[in-house]
């Protein structure tokens, strides 16, 4: 803040306001990070097209004092089903019978358009599921940070059991487990 940097959080339901916000911020001498947390779209959500235009710039150009940071729990920001990708022949046959225009002739183009929003961000950081040894290291480090006193063998057994119930090992699951322990 002392160097003129400001953070502006934009909720997903506020994406339509970004063009007006960018116009307003462009007039300001400060620098801004527009932060969008947990970004994802359903396949029928047109907000992603607006966000793509904002990230690339439009006819009005791109603001030099604003960057967009977004987080997502998804590598591909558009949710699509296996049926969307591989095609369910029965569903397609029914669509053809009920509506001759139901099939997307340019399916690959549509899929590429849906995936292209992720490509607009310059950096993608992925977090792989840690193996057992790495998960135990994470548990130990977090236990130390949170002041959790428990023998490491018990911590590992209980942490692994918690991870199994939570759907697998991850840094987030480790943190949730340690926070639960620290809360008593």
N, C-alpha and C positions, 0 to 999 in steps of 0.2 A: 504493500500500500504506500509506503514511503517513497517508492520509486515511480508511482503513478499507475500501478497495475490494479485492476478491479476484477472481481469475480461476480458474474451474473448467472444465477441458476435459472434455467428454463425447464419447466415441467413438460412432459409429453403433450398434455392437453393445451399447452400454450404455444406449440410450434407454429401455429398460424400467425402468431404475433411477431415472429422473428423478423420479417422484412421491415416492419415499422420500427422495431427495436434497433435494427442495424442502421437504418436511416438516422435515427436519433443519436446513436453512439458515434457514428461517423463524424458528427459535428463536434464531438468532445475531444479535447487534446489528450485525454488519458488513454491508456491501453486496457483492453477488456478481454477476458476469457468468458465465452458463453459456455456454460457447463450443463450438459444434459445427462442425467443419471438413468441407468437401466433402460437404455433405448432399444426398442424392438417394435416391429410392425406386423400386423396380420397381412395376409396376401391381398386383401381387399381394401387396405388402408392407403389412401392417396396422399397422406401427409409425407410419405417418404419421397415423393417426387418433388415436393416443395423444398424439403431439406436438401436434396441433391442439388437443386438450383442455387440454394443459399451457399452451399459449400464450394461450388464451382464458380460462383459469381453469375450475374445475369447481365442484361443489357446495361444496367446502371453501373456495372463494375463491382469490384470487390473492395470492401473497406480494408484499409491498411492497418487499422488499430484494433481489429477484432479477430480472434481465432475461436474455433469451436472445438471443445473437448467433449467427448461423449463416452460413457461407459455402457457396457452391455454384458449380459451373461450369455449372449449368443455370438458365435463367430459370424453367422450370417444373420443380418438384422431382420430379414423378412422370414416369418414363420411359414414353412410350406410342409405339406404332408407327403408321405411316400406316394400316395395316390396322385398328388399333383405332379410328381416327378416321373413315376413309372407308368402312370395311367392305368386306370381300372377299366378294363374293356367293357364290362357290363354297364358301368356308369356312362361311358362314352357312347355306347350303343343307345342307351335310353335318352341321352342328350340329343343324339342325332335324330331320333324319332320325334322327340318333343320340340326340338328347336334346331333347325338346320345350321344355325350359326353358333351352336354351343361349343364346337371344337375350336381351339386356337390353332390356326394354320401355322403361325410363326411361334410355336411353343418355345423354341430355343431362344428367340429374341426376348420373349417375355421373361423367361427365367434369367437371362443375362441382365435385363433391366432391374429385376428384383435384387440380384446379387451386387449390382454396381454401386449401391449406396455404401457398402462396406469399403469398397475401393477408394471412395472419396476421402477417407481418413488416411493420413500419411503414416500412421503408426498403429500397428495392432500388437497388443501384448496378450499372449495366451498363457494360461496357467494349467499345466498338465496335472493329472492326479499323481500325487507323490507315492512312491513305493513305501513299503512298511518302514524301512530304516529312516527315510526322509520324514515320514509322518511322525515317527517317534522323536526325531530331532526338533520338529516344529512343536510338538507337545511339550518337550522339555523347555524350550526357549519361552514359550507362552506361559508355562507354569511359573517360571522364574519372574517374568514381567508382571504377572498378576499376583505374585506372592503365594501361590498354591504350594502347600507343603504336603507331599505324598511320595512314598518310595517309588522310584522310577518303574519297577516291575509292575506295581499296582496301577500306576498311571497309564502304562502301555496297554495293559489288559482292559482296563475300563475305557480307555480312549478308543481302542479297536472295536470294542463292543458298541460304543456310542456311534462310531463311524458306520458300522454295519447297519444299525437301525436308521441312520441318517442317509443311507444310500451310497456310502463309499467314503474313502479318505479324500480330504481336501483341506487346504489351509483354513477355509471358512468353517468347516466342520470341527477342526481342531480348536479354533477360537471359540466356537459356540460351546464346546465341551468344557474348555478351561473356564469360560465365563460362568457356566453353570456350577462348576466346582467352587469358584471363588465366591459365588453368591450363597453357597452353603446348601 
